[in-house]
């Protein structure tokens, strides 16, 4: 594709504000199969995480981690599915974790609470 062809492609607006969000997490892949994960960043609709093994796109899972709000540690768990999985050198696989309950009011409150605690 030539450079001038790129100018003809439709512009894609950023989907939402993303913030750096680094936490240790546990990924429940179902059938008592768990994996360690590290969160990378967060938006109101998804999280980016790092895992050791590749995951299938569309695979449903739940992600659990702790956050600290007002000097209290709170456990959180989100259900979702894998939207992409990319090998990142020796670090592992970067996975897009699309949140399933993103239209739920309590979900929006939890995400807003997380986003408020993070620096710009």
C-alpha positions as CSV (number, residue, x, y, z in Angstrom):
1,X,0.0,0.0,0.0
2,X,1.5,3.3,-1.0
3,X,1.6,6.3,1.3
4,X,-1.1,8.2,-0.7
5,X,-3.4,5.2,-0.3
6,X,-3.2,5.6,3.5
7,X,-4.8,9.0,3.2
8,X,-7.8,7.5,1.6
9,X,-8.5,5.1,4.4
10,X,-11.3,6.2,6.8
11,X,-10.1,7.8,10.0
12,X,-10.7,5.8,13.1
13,X,-11.4,7.8,16.2
14,X,-10.0,6.6,19.5
15,X,-12.6,4.3,21.1
16,X,-12.2,5.7,24.7
17,X,-9.8,7.1,27.1
18,X,-7.2,4.6,28.2
19,X,-5.2,4.7,31.4
20,X,-2.2,2.8,32.5
21,X,-3.3,0.2,35.0
22,X,-0.7,-2.3,36.2
23,X,-1.9,-5.0,38.6
24,X,-1.4,-8.7,39.1
25,X,-4.5,-10.6,38.2
26,X,-5.9,-14.1,38.0
27,X,-7.5,-15.2,34.7
28,X,-10.2,-17.9,35.1
29,X,-10.4,-19.7,31.8
30,X,-13.2,-22.1,32.9
31,X,-13.2,-25.7,34.0
32,X,-11.0,-24.9,37.0
33,X,-8.2,-23.7,34.7
34,X,-6.5,-20.5,36.0
35,X,-3.6,-18.4,34.7
36,X,-1.6,-15.6,36.1
37,X,-2.0,-12.3,34.2
38,X,-0.8,-8.7,34.5
39,X,-3.0,-5.8,33.6
40,X,-1.5,-3.2,31.3
41,X,-4.1,-0.6,30.7
42,X,-7.9,0.0,31.0
43,X,-10.7,1.8,29.3
44,X,-14.4,1.8,30.0
45,X,-14.9,-1.1,27.6
46,X,-11.8,-3.3,27.9
47,X,-8.5,-4.2,29.5
48,X,-5.2,-5.1,28.0
49,X,-3.4,-7.9,29.9
50,X,-0.3,-9.9,29.5
51,X,-0.4,-13.7,29.9
52,X,2.2,-16.5,29.4
53,X,0.3,-18.7,26.9
54,X,-1.8,-17.7,23.9
55,X,-5.6,-17.5,24.2
56,X,-8.1,-18.1,21.4
57,X,-10.0,-15.1,20.2
58,X,-13.6,-15.2,21.5
59,X,-12.7,-17.3,24.5
60,X,-14.8,-16.3,27.5
61,X,-13.1,-15.8,30.9
62,X,-13.1,-13.8,34.1
63,X,-10.4,-11.6,35.4
64,X,-9.9,-10.9,39.1
65,X,-7.6,-8.4,40.7
66,X,-7.4,-6.0,43.7
67,X,-7.6,-2.2,43.7
68,X,-7.0,0.3,46.5
69,X,-9.6,3.0,47.0
70,X,-9.5,5.4,50.0
71,X,-6.8,3.2,51.6
72,X,-9.0,0.1,51.3
73,X,-8.2,-2.9,49.2
74,X,-11.2,-4.1,47.1
75,X,-11.3,-7.3,45.1
76,X,-12.9,-7.0,41.7
77,X,-13.9,-9.5,39.0
78,X,-14.9,-8.8,35.5
79,X,-16.3,-11.3,32.9
80,X,-15.4,-10.9,29.3
81,X,-13.9,-12.4,26.2
82,X,-10.6,-12.3,24.3
83,X,-10.7,-9.8,21.4
84,X,-7.1,-10.2,20.3
85,X,-3.9,-12.0,21.3
86,X,-0.4,-10.9,20.1
87,X,3.0,-12.3,20.9
88,X,5.2,-9.6,22.5
89,X,8.8,-10.9,22.5
90,X,9.8,-12.8,25.6
91,X,7.2,-11.0,27.7
92,X,4.4,-13.2,26.7
93,X,1.1,-12.5,24.9
94,X,-0.7,-9.2,25.0
95,X,-4.4,-9.9,25.1
96,X,-7.4,-7.6,24.6
97,X,-10.0,-8.5,27.2
98,X,-13.4,-7.1,26.1
99,X,-15.7,-6.6,29.2
100,X,-19.0,-8.4,28.9
101,X,-21.0,-6.3,31.4
102,X,-20.0,-2.9,30.1
103,X,-23.7,-1.8,29.7
104,X,-24.5,-2.7,33.3
105,X,-24.9,0.3,35.7
106,X,-22.8,-1.4,38.5
107,X,-20.1,-2.2,36.0
108,X,-19.9,1.5,34.8
109,X,-19.6,2.6,38.5
110,X,-16.8,0.1,39.2
111,X,-14.9,1.2,36.0
112,X,-15.5,4.9,36.9
113,X,-14.1,4.3,40.4
114,X,-11.0,2.6,39.0
115,X,-10.4,5.3,36.4
116,X,-10.7,8.1,39.0
117,X,-8.0,6.5,41.2
118,X,-5.5,6.4,38.3
119,X,-3.3,9.3,37.4
120,X,-3.9,11.0,34.1
